[in-house]
Amino acid sequence: MKYRKFGKLGIEGSAFGLGCMRFNGEASGDSIIDEQKAISLIRRAIDGGVTYLDTAYVYLDRTSEIVLGKALLDGYRDRVTIATKMPMEAVHNRAEMEALLAEELKKLQTDHIDFYLMHGINREKWEYFKSIGAPRFFDDMKREGKIRYKCFSFHGPYDEFEFIINDWDWDMVQIQYNFMDVDNQAGTRGLKLAGRLGIPVVIMEGLLGGQLAKAPENVQALYDAFPVKRSPVEWAFRWLCNHPEVATVLSGCNEASQIDDNLRIFDAVAPNCMTDDELKLMDDVRSAYLSRRKIGCTGCRYCMPCPNGVNIPGIFSAWNQMSLYNQNPKDNWDYGQIVLNGETADKCVACGACEAACPQHLGIIEALKQAQRELAF
Ligand SMILES: NC(=O)c1ccc[n+]([C@@H]2O[C@H](COP(=O)([O-])OP(=O)(O)OC[C@H]3O[C@@H](n4cnc5c(N)ncnc54)[C@H](OP(=O)(O)O)[C@@H]3O)[C@@H](O)[C@H]2O)c1
């Protein structure tokens, strides 16, 4: 296992951080989490050198923290740092924040949390956290030693990331990042900004939730043609670790074989470890994925609002995701919301208002018909 610097914090952590969000239930029965299996996976990772463990109040129906707490008995707690999170939905005032943190400490069976995050914030959620006094609460808890570092995880556009990271003296940020998300969410600009500020960056969704682990044919052909043979997972993690700003890459694992594979991979990476040819390969891989896009919608939203309530950019994004990663539309959470909200393409009456507004001059009406057929489930 390689260990990496955490920016201005003056500490180091394992390059591979174990995410505790994706443990499966028992093979038989309807449990949310197979506790014994999860505990053994967590300890296997720690015995292999992992020192960074990521969970959250809400993960696995609020059982993830409990299982992690149990896994960290028998001396394991002293060997690791724990990151957990405060969800906006659960707190409305200081008393509720105090109660929530006390509950998390109890579940984790520890007297302090190393990295305490405001969970999945964007500009709106950050303003909410400020309005209920969360920054003051985090400062107080840091002084009292109940948390060591004040942090946030982020899902939102770059401009909101830039605002939030400059708005307070954060100790760490967690962003979604991988070789396909260079221009999405915080993206490469956000990573570099955090680096300039000396704020360590923890990566989530490094494999896009596992989607980058299975390369489609045109991408696999590029990997196969490269002289050095590595799996898609290894290429994805290697690309992330090449960035010096990255402190830890989280990966949620369900099997001992995945833990072992990741331990091997993260033992052979370092900042700036990739050659020019390797970097070019990853650019080609990104282009090969993008060539699978169904439509060149940039998500500018000039077409919105649709007079008939069709979520045009949302549908095109889901359609592209489905094609890029061979994804089953049923597994696309965003498209599920579109269906639930009644914003599907069958509401289109071909009025053409969207096509008149589209700066890309896309044939939206015909594309919506095709998307409706291909996304149906
Ligand atoms: N704060 C937030 O808002 C937020 C949001 C998302 C995630 N997170 C955190 O970040 C962690 C990491 O995100 P993630 O779980 O989405 O990470 P990820 O690495 O993008 O995806 C994890 C999935 O990748 C697959 N995988 C992992 N290692 C593999 C290997 N060696 N070979 C083949 N497949 C492999 C597994 O998929 P299969 O199960 O399909 O085999 C696993 O479930 C989460 O566990 C969670 O702790 C936080």
The ligand as an SDF file (V2000), in Angstrom:
LIG
                    3D

 48 52  0  0  0  0  0  0  0  0999 V2000
  -20.5730   11.5830    0.0210 N   0  0  0  0  0  0  0  0  0  0  0  0
  -21.2490   11.2200   -1.0200 C   0  0  0  0  0  0  0  0  0  0  0  0
  -22.1360   11.9290   -1.4930 O   0  0  0  0  0  0  0  0  0  0  0  0
  -20.9060    9.8770   -1.6330 C   0  0  0  0  0  0  0  0  0  0  0  0
  -21.4840    9.4720   -2.8460 C   0  0  0  0  0  0  0  0  0  0  0  0
  -21.0460    8.2920   -3.4150 C   0  0  0  0  0  0  0  0  0  0  0  0
  -20.0760    7.5560   -2.7520 C   0  0  0  0  0  0  0  0  0  0  0  0
  -19.5410    7.9380   -1.5810 N   0  0  0  0  0  0  0  0  0  0  0  0
  -18.5070    7.1550   -0.8650 C   0  0  0  0  0  0  0  0  0  0  0  0
  -17.4820    6.8660   -1.7560 O   0  0  0  0  0  0  0  0  0  0  0  0
  -17.2580    5.4490   -1.7430 C   0  0  0  0  0  0  0  0  0  0  0  0
  -16.7260    5.0650   -3.0810 C   0  0  0  0  0  0  0  0  0  0  0  0
  -17.6960    5.3010   -4.0690 O   0  0  0  0  0  0  0  0  0  0  0  0
  -18.1410    4.0780   -4.8940 P   0  0  0  0  0  0  0  0  0  0  0  0
  -18.4980    2.9400   -3.9740 O   0  0  0  0  0  0  0  0  0  0  0  0
  -19.1550    4.5850   -5.8380 O   0  0  0  0  0  0  0  0  0  0  0  0
  -16.7700    3.7080   -5.6340 O   0  0  0  0  0  0  0  0  0  0  0  0
  -16.4630    3.1120   -7.0210 P   0  0  0  0  0  0  0  0  0  0  0  0
  -15.0760    2.6060   -6.8810 O   0  0  0  0  0  0  0  0  0  0  0  0
  -16.7680    4.0700   -8.1140 O   0  0  0  0  0  0  0  0  0  0  0  0
  -17.4690    1.9040   -7.2100 O   0  0  0  0  0  0  0  0  0  0  0  0
  -17.4740    0.8160   -6.3350 C   0  0  0  0  0  0  0  0  0  0  0  0
  -17.8800   -0.4160   -7.1230 C   0  0  0  0  0  0  0  0  0  0  0  0
  -16.8460   -0.6870   -8.0430 O   0  0  0  0  0  0  0  0  0  0  0  0
  -16.6840   -2.0820   -8.1880 C   0  0  0  0  0  0  0  0  0  0  0  0
  -15.3000   -2.4410   -7.8330 N   0  0  0  0  0  0  0  0  0  0  0  0
  -14.5250   -1.9570   -6.8310 C   0  0  0  0  0  0  0  0  0  0  0  0
  -13.2910   -2.5130   -6.8810 N   0  0  0  0  0  0  0  0  0  0  0  0
  -13.2930   -3.3690   -7.9280 C   0  0  0  0  0  0  0  0  0  0  0  0
  -12.3380   -4.2410   -8.4990 C   0  0  0  0  0  0  0  0  0  0  0  0
  -11.1020   -4.3400   -7.9910 N   0  0  0  0  0  0  0  0  0  0  0  0
  -12.6950   -4.9670   -9.5890 N   0  0  0  0  0  0  0  0  0  0  0  0
  -13.9340   -4.8660  -10.1220 C   0  0  0  0  0  0  0  0  0  0  0  0
  -14.8850   -4.0620   -9.6220 N   0  0  0  0  0  0  0  0  0  0  0  0
  -14.5750   -3.3130   -8.5450 C   0  0  0  0  0  0  0  0  0  0  0  0
  -17.7310   -2.7330   -7.3000 C   0  0  0  0  0  0  0  0  0  0  0  0
  -18.8690   -2.9040   -8.1310 O   0  0  0  0  0  0  0  0  0  0  0  0
  -19.8000   -4.2190   -8.0650 P   0  0  0  0  0  0  0  0  0  0  0  0
  -20.4730   -4.1340   -6.7410 O   0  0  0  0  0  0  0  0  0  0  0  0
  -20.7220   -4.0150   -9.2220 O   0  0  0  0  0  0  0  0  0  0  0  0
  -18.9120   -5.3990   -8.2030 O   0  0  0  0  0  0  0  0  0  0  0  0
  -18.0130   -1.6580   -6.2820 C   0  0  0  0  0  0  0  0  0  0  0  0
  -19.3020   -1.7610   -5.7060 O   0  0  0  0  0  0  0  0  0  0  0  0
  -18.6120    4.8470   -1.3430 C   0  0  0  0  0  0  0  0  0  0  0  0
  -18.5090    3.5220   -0.9100 O   0  0  0  0  0  0  0  0  0  0  0  0
  -19.0020    5.8330   -0.2860 C   0  0  0  0  0  0  0  0  0  0  0  0
  -18.3390    5.5030    0.9130 O   0  0  0  0  0  0  0  0  0  0  0  0
  -19.9260    9.1040   -1.0380 C   0  0  0  0  0  0  0  0  0  0  0  0
  1  2  1  0
  2  3  2  0
  2  4  1  0
  4  5  1  0
  4 48  2  0
  5  6  2  0
  6  7  1  0
  7  8  2  0
  8  9  1  0
  8 48  1  0
  9 10  1  0
  9 46  1  0
 10 11  1  0
 11 12  1  0
 11 44  1  0
 12 13  1  0
 13 14  1  0
 14 15  2  0
 14 16  1  0
 14 17  1  0
 17 18  1  0
 18 19  2  0
 18 20  1  0
 18 21  1  0
 21 22  1  0
 22 23  1  0
 23 24  1  0
 23 42  1  0
 24 25  1  0
 25 26  1  0
 25 36  1  0
 26 27  1  0
 26 35  1  0
 27 28  2  0
 28 29  1  0
 29 30  1  0
 29 35  2  0
 30 31  1  0
 30 32  2  0
 32 33  1  0
 33 34  2  0
 34 35  1  0
 36 37  1  0
 36 42  1  0
 37 38  1  0
 38 39  2  0
 38 40  1  0
 38 41  1  0
 42 43  1  0
 44 45  1  0
 44 46  1  0
 46 47  1  0
M  CHG  2   8   1  16  -1
M  END
$$$$
